[in-house]
Amino acid sequence: KDSMEGISGNIISGRSDSSHPPRRMVAVRYFLDRPGYGLHNSALRFWFDPPATCTPADVHDFLRQQGIALDGLLIEVYLDKFQSFMMLEACEASLVEWHFDDTNYNDPGVLCIRLTDLAHAEAMEGSSEHSGGGNAPAVPSKQQAAQQQSAQMANTIPAGLLSFSMMVGLETTALMGQMFPGTVSASYQLAWGPYMLFVGGLLQIIVG
């Protein structure tokens, strides 16, 4: 309000409030919807003498006159009560109105507008999906990359359990032949080496 008092003095050009009472005024803040953009870096236009009861059509006409409501831009208005943005067409369908009858140069009303470039939004959405024959390949998201990696990697737990159980069984059989002579055939020594090399070597390397 302090800064607006100085601005209002320039607007009224020093005329007394008694002869020329302050008229209605609204500060229209608008910004383009981009990553990192918000009301903290919005631009400002003053709307002098807006209708006391302003409709979405009045807002659109003002934005069009100011060269803000360009073709291909989605216009959304911030609703203070709900702390969220709503499309201007949806405001009109929902019979939303703004009352500026109690505003003046020293205490202006505020309208916050968010503009979304639909063409840019569609291009960004398309680039995040499959390239569809484009020159540049689509960059997969972290979730998609994790799903692709998990789908390409086989589960090695069964092979590891098989290798461990086979090694224990072969070692147990070899120890039984030494501790209890005659319980294990002598031909087992021929199979001991190749089998141990397979289950204890090849399978362990695959699991590792």
Phi, psi and chi 1 to 4 in degrees:
 res  aa     phi    psi   chi1   chi2   chi3   chi4
   1 LYS       -  -34.6  -70.7 -176.1  179.0  179.8
   2 ASP   -62.6  -44.8  -65.7  -23.1      -      -
   3 SER   -68.1  -33.7   60.3      -      -      -
   4 MET   -69.0  -28.0  -72.1  -55.6  -57.1      -
   5 GLU   -65.0  -39.0  -70.8  175.8   -0.8      -
   6 GLY   -67.5  -39.7      -      -      -      -
   7 ILE   -65.6  -41.7  -64.8  175.2      -      -
   8 SER   -64.3  -32.4   64.5      -      -      -
   9 GLY   -62.8  -37.8      -      -      -      -
  10 ASN   -70.7  -34.5  -64.5  -28.8      -      -
  11 ILE   -70.1  -43.8  -65.3  172.3      -      -
  12 ILE   -76.7  -16.5  -58.7  174.4      -      -
  13 SER    60.2   39.9  -58.0      -      -      -
  14 GLY    76.2    7.9      -      -      -      -
  15 ARG   -73.0  145.8  -63.8  174.0 -179.7  174.0
  16 SER   -71.5  147.8   62.2      -      -      -
  17 ASP   -69.3  -24.1  -66.1  -19.4      -      -
  18 SER   -70.4  -40.4   58.6      -      -      -
  19 SER   -83.9  -32.1   59.0      -      -      -
  20 HIS  -130.6   87.9  -63.7  -82.4      -      -
  21 PRO   -63.8  150.4   23.5  -34.0      -      -
  22 PRO   -59.1  136.6  -20.5   30.8      -      -
  23 ARG   -92.2  176.9  -63.1  174.0  -63.6  178.5
  24 ARG   -72.0  147.8  -66.5 -174.5  -61.5  -87.7
  25 MET  -155.1  142.2 -171.7  174.3   74.9      -
  26 VAL  -129.5  134.8  174.9      -      -      -
  27 ALA   -92.8  114.7      -      -      -      -
  28 VAL   -98.6  112.9 -179.6      -      -      -
  29 ARG  -101.9  132.3  -55.4  174.1   61.5 -173.6
  30 TYR  -141.4  149.8   63.5   96.6      -      -
  31 PHE  -149.9  155.8   67.4   96.3      -      -
  32 LEU   -89.6  132.6 -165.8   59.2      -      -
  33 ASP   -71.2  103.4 -170.9   11.6      -      -
  34 ARG  -140.8  157.1  -72.1  -75.2 -170.5  -85.2
  35 PRO   -57.6  125.0  -25.4   34.1      -      -
  36 GLY    88.4   -6.8      -      -      -      -
  37 TYR   -91.6  149.1  -82.1   57.8      -      -
  38 GLY  -169.2 -165.8      -      -      -      -
  39 LEU   -66.5  -19.6  -68.3  174.7      -      -
  40 HIS   -69.3  -20.6   59.6  -81.3      -      -
  41 ASN  -126.5   37.8   52.2    8.5      -      -
  42 SER   -82.9  159.7   59.9      -      -      -
  43 ALA   -93.6  165.6      -      -      -      -
  44 LEU  -133.2  137.7  177.1   66.1      -      -
  45 ARG  -132.0  138.3  -63.4  -73.1  177.3   88.4
  46 PHE   -90.6  133.2  -71.1  117.8      -      -
  47 TRP  -108.4  106.1 -171.8   -1.2      -      -
  48 PHE   -88.2  136.1  -60.1  103.1      -      -
  49 ASP    52.3   54.3  -68.4  -30.8      -      -
  50 PRO   -71.0  164.1   29.8  -35.1      -      -
  51 PRO   -59.0  146.3  -21.8   32.0      -      -
  52 ALA   -60.0  -40.6      -      -      -      -
  53 THR  -113.7  106.5  -58.9      -      -      -
  54 CYS   -96.1  131.3 -173.1      -      -      -
  55 THR  -101.5  164.8   64.3      -      -      -
  56 PRO   -57.9  -31.3  -27.8   35.3      -      -
  57 ALA   -65.9  -37.4      -      -      -      -
  58 ASP   -64.6  -40.9  -63.6  -31.5      -      -
  59 VAL   -63.4  -43.7  175.7      -      -      -
  60 HIS   -64.6  -39.5 -173.7  -89.0      -      -
  61 ASP   -63.7  -40.8  -68.2  -20.0      -      -
  62 PHE   -65.0  -45.5  172.1   77.7      -      -
  63 LEU   -63.1  -35.2  -62.9  176.7      -      -
  64 ARG   -68.1  -41.2  178.2   71.9   68.2  177.8
  65 GLN   -66.1  -33.1  -66.9  172.2    3.5      -
  66 GLN   -84.2   -0.7  -64.7  -67.3  -41.5      -
  67 GLY    74.1   23.8      -      -      -      -
  68 ILE   -96.7  -43.3  -60.7  174.6      -      -
  69 ALA   -82.1   79.6      -      -      -      -
  70 LEU   -87.3  162.5  -57.7  176.5      -      -
  71 ASP   -64.8  140.3  -65.9  -24.7      -      -
  72 GLY    87.9    4.3      -      -      -      -
  73 LEU  -107.7  131.7  -70.5 -179.8      -      -
  74 LEU   -89.1  124.5  177.1   66.3      -      -
  75 ILE  -103.4  126.4  -56.4  173.8      -      -
  76 GLU  -127.8  142.0  -64.3  173.1  -66.1      -
  77 VAL  -113.1  136.9 -176.0      -      -      -
  78 TYR   -80.7  126.9 -173.5   75.6      -      -
  79 LEU  -102.3  112.7  -56.8 -179.7      -      -
  80 ASP   -61.0  -40.1  -63.6  -23.9      -      -
  81 LYS   -63.7  -35.3 -175.7  175.3 -179.0  179.1
  82 PHE  -101.6   -7.5  -56.3  100.7      -      -
  83 GLN    53.6   48.6  -63.5 -176.1   -4.4      -
  84 SER  -156.8  161.5   59.3      -      -      -
  85 PHE   -90.9  149.0  -74.8   91.0      -      -
  86 MET  -138.9  136.7 -171.3  173.8 -172.4      -
  87 MET   -59.3  145.9  -72.4 -167.6  -51.9      -
  88 LEU   -63.0  -37.6 -161.8   59.0      -      -
  89 GLU   -65.9  -36.9  -68.0   79.9    0.1      -
  90 ALA   -68.8  -35.4      -      -      -      -
  91 CYS   -61.6  -41.3  -67.8      -      -      -
  92 GLU   -66.6  -40.5 -173.2  172.9    2.9      -
  93 ALA   -67.7  -29.7      -      -      -      -
  94 SER   -92.1    5.4  -57.4      -      -      -
  95 LEU    60.9   40.5  -57.2  179.4      -      -
  96 VAL   -80.4  135.5  176.1      -      -      -
  97 GLU  -135.4  155.5  -66.0  178.8  -19.2      -
  98 TRP  -119.2  132.8  -63.5  -89.9      -      -
  99 HIS  -103.6  116.3  -61.9  -81.2      -      -
 100 PHE  -116.7   22.2  -61.8  132.6      -      -
 101 ASP   -70.4  -21.1   50.0   -8.7      -      -
 102 ASP  -101.3   13.2   56.9  -13.3      -      -
 103 THR   -92.7  157.2   62.9      -      -      -
 104 ASN  -154.8 -174.6   52.3   61.6      -      -
 105 TYR   -65.8  -33.6  -72.2  159.7      -      -
 106 ASN   -82.1  -22.5  -66.0  -35.3      -      -
 107 ASP  -138.7   73.1 -171.1   14.3      -      -
 108 PRO   -76.0  157.2   30.0  -35.1      -      -
 109 GLY   -77.8  168.3      -      -      -      -
 110 VAL  -132.8  131.0  178.2      -      -      -
 111 LEU  -123.0  127.6  -89.3 -178.9      -      -
 112 CYS  -107.3  124.1  -62.0      -      -      -
 113 ILE  -118.5  133.5  -53.8  -65.6      -      -
 114 ARG  -112.9  128.9 -178.9  171.1   65.8 -176.5
 115 LEU  -110.7  129.7  -54.3  173.0      -      -
 116 THR  -118.9  123.8  -57.1      -      -      -
 117 ASP   -78.2  107.3 -170.9  -10.1      -      -
 118 LEU   -65.2  -37.9  -62.6  178.9      -      -
 119 ALA   -64.3  -42.4      -      -      -      -
 120 HIS   -67.7  -38.7 -177.6  -91.4      -      -
 121 ALA   -64.5  -41.1      -      -      -      -
 122 GLU   -66.6  -36.8  -69.0  177.3   -1.9      -
 123 ALA   -66.0  -41.0      -      -      -      -
 124 MET   -66.9  -37.6  -67.5  -63.5  -66.0      -
 125 GLU   -67.8  -38.7 -177.2  178.8   -1.7      -
 126 GLY   -67.8  -35.7      -      -      -      -
 127 SER   -70.6  -24.1   62.8      -      -      -
 128 SER   -81.6  -13.1   62.8      -      -      -
 129 GLU   -99.0 -160.7  -61.2  176.5   -8.2      -
 130 HIS   -65.2  147.9  -62.9  -70.8      -      -
 131 SER   -66.9  -31.8   58.9      -      -      -
 132 GLY    64.6   37.8      -      -      -      -
 133 GLY    91.9    5.8      -      -      -      -
 134 GLY   -73.1  167.5      -      -      -      -
 135 ASN   -70.4  -41.5  -63.9  -30.7      -      -
 136 ALA   -91.1  129.6      -      -      -      -
 137 PRO   -70.2  148.4   25.4  -33.4      -      -
 138 ALA   -72.2  140.4      -      -      -      -
 139 VAL   -90.2  117.1  178.7      -      -      -
 140 PRO   -70.5  150.5   26.2  -32.8      -      -
 141 SER   -76.6  171.2   61.3      -      -      -
 142 LYS   -63.0  -38.0  -66.9 -177.8  178.9 -179.8
 143 GLN   -67.8  -41.9 -176.9  177.0    4.0      -
 144 GLN   -65.2  -40.6  -67.6  174.9  -13.8      -
 145 ALA   -64.0  -39.3      -      -      -      -
 146 ALA   -66.3  -38.5      -      -      -      -
 147 GLN   -66.7  -41.1  -68.0  176.7   -7.3      -
 148 GLN   -65.1  -40.7  -67.1  176.3   -0.7      -
 149 GLN   -67.0  -41.9 -176.2  177.3    3.6      -
 150 SER   -68.3  -30.0   61.9      -      -      -
 151 ALA   -74.1  -29.8      -      -      -      -
 152 GLN   -85.0  -15.6  -64.8  173.3   -2.2      -
 153 MET   -96.5  125.2 -178.7  178.2  -65.2      -
 154 ALA   -78.9  156.4      -      -      -      -
 155 ASN   -82.8  115.5 -172.9    3.1      -      -
 156 THR   -97.3    3.5   57.9      -      -      -
 157 ILE   -64.0  -45.7  -66.8  178.0      -      -
 158 PRO   -60.1  -41.2  -24.7   35.2      -      -
 159 ALA   -64.9  -37.4      -      -      -      -
 160 GLY   -65.7  -42.5      -      -      -      -
 161 LEU   -64.7  -40.0  -66.8  176.3      -      -
 162 LEU   -62.9  -43.9  173.2   64.4      -      -
 163 SER   -62.7  -43.4  172.8      -      -      -
 164 PHE   -65.8  -45.1  177.4   75.3      -      -
 165 SER   -67.3  -36.9   59.4      -      -      -
 166 MET   -67.5  -40.3  -69.8  -68.2  -69.4      -
 167 MET   -62.5  -43.2  -72.7  176.6   60.3      -
 168 VAL   -64.0  -41.3  172.3      -      -      -
 169 GLY   -65.5  -43.0      -      -      -      -
 170 LEU   -66.0  -41.4  -68.8  173.2      -      -
 171 GLU   -65.6  -39.3  -69.9  176.5   -4.8      -
 172 THR   -63.9  -41.5  -57.8      -      -      -
 173 THR   -64.6  -41.5  -56.6      -      -      -
 174 ALA   -64.8  -40.0      -      -      -      -
 175 LEU   -67.4  -36.0  -69.9  174.9      -      -
 176 MET   -62.5  -37.2  -73.8 -179.0   59.7      -
 177 GLY   -66.3  -28.4      -      -      -      -
 178 GLN   -85.3  -36.5  -64.6  177.7    2.6      -
 179 MET   -80.4  -32.7  -63.5  176.0   62.2      -
 180 PHE  -126.4   86.4  -52.9  101.2      -      -
 181 PRO   -57.8  140.1  -22.4   33.5      -      -
 182 GLY    92.4  -14.2      -      -      -      -
 183 THR   -79.1  -24.1   56.5      -      -      -
 184 VAL  -121.5  133.9  179.8      -      -      -
 185 SER   -63.7  148.1  174.5      -      -      -
 186 ALA   -66.7  -24.3      -      -      -      -
 187 SER   -70.2   -9.8   61.0      -      -      -
 188 TYR   -64.3  -30.4  173.5   76.3      -      -
 189 GLN   -62.5  -27.7  -61.1  -64.0  -27.9      -
 190 LEU   -70.0  -34.1  -59.7  176.7      -      -
 191 ALA   -87.5  -18.5      -      -      -      -
 192 TRP   -60.4  -47.2  161.8 -105.8      -      -
 193 GLY   -65.9  -56.3      -      -      -      -
 194 PRO   -60.2  -43.4  -26.1   35.6      -      -
 195 TYR   -66.0  -40.6  -87.2  103.5      -      -
 196 MET   -66.7  -34.9 -159.5   62.2 -179.7      -
 197 LEU   -66.4  -36.0  177.7   63.9      -      -
 198 PHE   -72.2  -56.2  174.1   71.7      -      -
 199 VAL   -75.3  -32.0  -61.5      -      -      -
 200 GLY   -91.9  -14.6      -      -      -      -
 201 GLY  -110.0  -67.4      -      -      -      -
 202 LEU   -64.9  -47.6 -179.7   59.6      -      -
 203 LEU   -66.0  -38.3  -77.3 -177.7      -      -
 204 GLN   -66.0  -34.9  -71.1  -67.4  -22.6      -
 205 ILE   -66.6  -42.6  -69.4  175.9      -      -
 206 ILE   -63.0  -44.7  -65.5  175.3      -      -
 207 VAL   -64.6  -41.6  172.2      -      -      -
 208 GLY   -62.9      -      -      -      -      -
